[in-house]
Amino acid sequence: MKTIRKFTIAGALCLSLFSAVSISCSDDNDLPIGQETTIVNHKNAKTSFINVKGTDFAYRSWGKDGGIPLVLLPGTGGSMDDWDPVVTDGLAKEYKLIIFDNKGVASSKGATPNTIQAMANDAIDFIKAMNLGKVNIMGFSMGGFVAQRIVLTDPELINKIILADSGPKGAIGLSNLPNIIAGSAGLSPEDSYLKFGFTDSQSSIASGKSSYARVHQRIIDRDPVLSDASSSAQFTAVLTWAQPDPGALDEIKAIKKPVLIVHGDQDLPISIQNAYNMKQNLENAMLLEFSDSGHAAFYQNYETFLTKAIAFLAP
């Protein structure tokens, strides 16, 4: 259990991005004197709660009204505060954005399930309880596993899917996760973030440090750290997903919705080969591959990612 908690808190970015609090500055210095309008963004979006089949789910929503909403699904250990604001706020300029803590995670109540399918079922229940209608979904790493199960379970609920540094069942490299985590023992949270999310090049490390700082900009109403029970349940679900499954690629052929696959060519826990395999077996998919990029490829290359993602999600 202690090992699992280190995996979560230290930001073993194999499947999530986690960090500690830092001070931030306001973005609203240019507002006219006397104007009290607050620009809602990642740093100040209010945490709200909705009861879903007897369980309170925490969520935040902001962005452009109208159109099809975009729901984000984080990786293992990730909560609402683990998304890079430059990505969330960038997406929110064009779409109504919803981030949330799935059952048992951070601010949400209940017990975290230990299977990807159960997580997908809970996410479906949340989306329906929010009365969002048809939605676009984006899953990062484990969130991408959940996204696949959502669309396979309730395809009519989903419009388009973005899978960021994720993979199918039996994803190549994922079963080595315990060894990868063990290799990060003793690293600081920032160094762990850099090890799992970025490469050894100077430019990638610089991007990682900037991302790490941005993730900590929110200083009020932050989510609590995941409990040991939630971390353990998620880790179990991920390692189960990692088990070889000869029918996995055939299964995802049933996904007919448009899919944007985003992957770093040097992703440590989830090999780029997984992106190639998904591209070849999804009927309506496109691949955005980033060079000199690790597991947080879409954070390192956020400008290009946002341009491509926003165009992909357009009606």
N, C-alpha and C positions, 0 to 999 in steps of 0.2 A: 504493500500500500504506500509506503514511504517513497518508493521508486516512482510510482504512478504520480504522486503529488508533485514530485520534482519535475516530472515530465510536463505537467500542466503549468506550474507556476514559473518555472525557469524559462518558459517559452520555447520548449523543444519544438521548433517551428516545423517539424516534420509534417504536422497537420494543422497547425494554428499559429497565430501570431499573438504573443502575450507579453506584457510589459508592466513597468511601475509608473507611478504618477510623476509628472513634471509640471512646472508652471508654464502658462501660455499667455499670450497677449490677445487683446480684442481685435477683430477684423473690422469693426464698425467706426473707426476713427473719422471717416469721411462723411458721416451723416451730417446733414445741416443742423445748426444749432437749434435746439428746441424740439427737434424731431425725435420721438421716442420709439419709433418703429424698430423692432428687434428682428434681425435677419436670422431665421431658423436654419441651423446647420448641424453638422455632426457634434460639435462641441457643446451645443446648448439644447438640442432637441429633448423635449420632455419625455421621461419614462412614464408610460401608461400601462395599465393592466386590463386584461380581458379574461373573463372566466370561460374556460373551454372544457365542457363536460365535467365541471366541478373542480377544475384546476386553474389557478391564476397564472397566466402567461404574461411576461413583461415584454414590451415592445416600444419602439420609437419610430415615428414616421414624419417625413418632411419631403419637400421637393415640389415639383411642378404638378399642378392639378390637371386632371383630364388624362385620357389615354389609358393604357394598360399598366397597372402598378408593377413594380419590380421588388420581389422578395429575396433577401439575401440569406444564405445558409452557411454558417461558418464552419471551420475545421475543428478537430478535436481540441478541447481545452479553450476554445474561443467563445467569447461572449459578445455582447453588443459593442463593447469598448475595444475590441481587438481588430476591428476593421481599420484600414488606413483612411483617415479623413479625406485625403486628396482623391481617393477613388469614390467613396460614398458621396461626397459633396459634388464631385464631377458628374456622377450618374444622376444625382438629384436635380441637376440643372435642367434635365430633359424629361425626367420621369418621377412619379410619386414613388418614394423609396420606403420600404419597410424592413427594419432589422428587428430581430427578436431573439429571446432566449428560449430554446425548446424546453420541453418538460424536464424539470429538475436541474436545469442549468442556471447558474448565477442567480439572477433575481427572480426567476420563475419557480413556482412551487411544484410539488410532486416528486416522483422518483424517476431518475434518468434511466431509460431502457438500455439493455445491453445488446440490442440488435439494430442494424441499420433499417430494417423494415419497420420496426416499431417506432423508430425516430421519424421515419417518413409518414407513418400513419398519424403521429402527433402533429407533424407539420401540416398535413392536409386538414386536420381538424381545426388548427389555428387559422389557416387561410380561409376556410369556410366560415368560421365564427366571426371573422373580420368583415364578412360580406364584400369581399374584394372582387368577386366575379372571377373571370379568367385572368390569370397572372403570368408574368414572366418570372423565371427563377434563375438565380445564379448561386452555384455551390462551389465553395473553395475546399479542395482536398476532401475530407470526410463529408463536408457539405455537398460535394459533387456526388458522392455515393448516395446520399440521401435524396438528392435531386433526381438521380436515375430511378430510384424506387418510387418517388412521387409520380413521375410521369408514366411509369409502367403500371402503377396502381390506379391512378385516376387521370388518364390522359386528357379528358375534356376540361380539366381544371387549368391546364397549362397551355400557354401560347408559344413561347420560345424558351430555350435553356442555354445558359452559359456554364461550362464546366472548366473551372480554373485549377490547373495542376491537380487533376484527379485521375481516376482510372476505373476500369470495370472490376467486377469480382475477380479475385485472384491477381490483382494488379502486380505487375512485375516489379520486384524490389521491396514491396510493402511488407512481406513477411520478415524482412531483415530489420524491421523497425526497432525491436528491443535492443539489438546490437548497436544501432545508430544512436539510440538514446543513451546507452551505457557509455558510448564514446564521448558524450557531451558532459559527462560528470565533472563537476568542478568549474564549469564555465559560468561566467556572469550571465544574467538575463540577456544583456545586449549581445554578448558574444554568442550565446546560444541562438538568438534571433538571426544573427549574421550567418552562423554555421549552417543552419537548416534552410534559410530562405534565400541565400545569396551565394555567390561564388567567391573565389580567392582573389579575383582581379581588383585592382584599386578602384575602378569605376563602380563595380558592383558593390564593394564594401561601402563606398561613399553613399551610394543609393540606399543601402541598408541602414546606415546610420541616420540618414534623413528620415527614412520611413519609421524607424524606431522612435525618433523624437516626435513625429506627428501622431503616432498612435497614443502617445501619452499627453497630448495637449488638453484633453478634456479633464477638468479638475473637480467638477461638481457632479454629484449624482452618478458616480461610477458604479459599475457592477461589482459585486463581491467576487472573490476568487472561487472557482468551482470547488465543491466539496470533494473529499477523497472518494466518497461513494459515486459521485457523478463521473469523476475522472476514471475510476476503475471500470465503470460500466461502459464508457466510451471506448476505452482502450480494448476491452473485451470485444466490443462490436467491430472495431477496426481490424483486430487480428483475425476475427472470424471471416470478415470480408476478404482478408488477404489470402485465405486458404485457396489452393488451386481449384478451379471450377471449369472443367472442359466445355461446359455449355454457356459460359458467361457471354462470349461474343455473339453467339447465336441469339441469346436472350435480348440483348440490346437492339437487335435488328427490328424488334417490335416498336422501337421509338421512331415515330414518323415526324415528330415536330422538328423545326429547325434548331440546330445545335451549333454553338460556337465553342470550340475547344481551344483553350489557352494553356500553353505549357512552356516551361523553361527547358532548354536543351541540356542543362546540367542539374536537373531536379534530383536531389539526393534520395528521398524516400520513395518517390514514385517516378520511375524511369520514363523518359520521353517516348519510349517504345509503346507505352500504354496509350499515348495520344495518337500515335500512328494506327494502332490496332482499332481504336474507337472510330477514327476517321474512316477506316476501310469498311467498317461494319455498320455504320449509321447511314441511313439512306439520304439524309438531308443535313450534312454536317460540313463545316469548314474549320480549318486548323490555323491558328495564329501561334507560330512558334517563335520564341525569343531566344537569341543567341547570348552566350555568356550570362545566363540567368538560371537561378535555382528555383526552389519551391515557391517563392514569392515573386514569380516573374511579372505578374500584372501590377505589383507595387513598384518594382524596379523600373518598369517600362510603362508607367501609368498614362503618359500622354498618348502614346500610340494605342494602348489598350482602350482608353476612353473613346478615342476617335472611332476605333473599330467596333467596340461594344455598342455605342450609341447608334451607329449606322446599322448594325445587325438588328437591334431591337426596334428600329423604326417600322411603322406599319407598312 
